[in-house]
Amino acid sequence: MIFSDVGDEIYHGGQLRRGCAPEASPCRRAFLDHQWGYTSLGRQSWDPLVIVAAVRGPEAVNMTEVDVGYRNLVDTDGANFWTAPHSPADEARQSQLALVGNASDGWRQARADATATLERLLCTPPRLSYTTSHEALQ
């Protein structure tokens, strides 16, 4: 299980709403129809970051996997804490994503690059049109 605690400052969907894809695009339609959590920059990106990292590797979104084998514990207030295993038998199949970049700029460039990657993926037209893929399923 991979967690992401940095998705609150990485956004996706802003370019979709501004027209990088036709209105018939299912991704764009979803962003136009569903306003929850949307700002002018888009939506916060915890889940999309983890998905891209799982499929293309953490480097695809300027991240690295850290705390591999640690365990994420959540307290009653919802705060989470990463705890190291006490023994090899105690290792968990959990880790978290961490930004790669320059801490002196607050990882601004790493966040901007991750945002650009998500936006590029959302704005890329599908290889098959909806009609073609729907017909292929018939």
C-alpha positions, 0 to 999 in steps of 0.5 A: 500500500502506497500513501501520499501526504503531498497531494494537497499542493499538487493539482490536476484538472485545471487545464481540462476545465480550461479546454485542453480536451473537447467537451465530449471527453469523459475526463473533461465532462467529469470535471465540468459536472463535478465541482466538489473540491475544485479550485481555479488550479484544479483538484488536490491530487493524492489519489492520482499521484499514487495511481501514476506512481503505481503504473509508471513509477514514482519518478514519473511524478518527481517522487520517490518511495520512502518508509518502505516496510514501515507501518502507518498508524492513525490516531483517533484525531486522524493524524498518521504516524510512520513507525519502523518495524521492530523486527523483519517479521513486523515489516508492513507492505506500506510506504509513502511517496516523498517529493524529489527536488530542492527543499530550498524552494519548498519543492515548488518546482517538483510540485509544478512538474508533478502537476504538469504530468497529471495535466498532460495525462488528462489532456491526452486524447484516448487512443480509441474514441468512445464509440470505437472502444464501446463497439469493441466491447460488443 
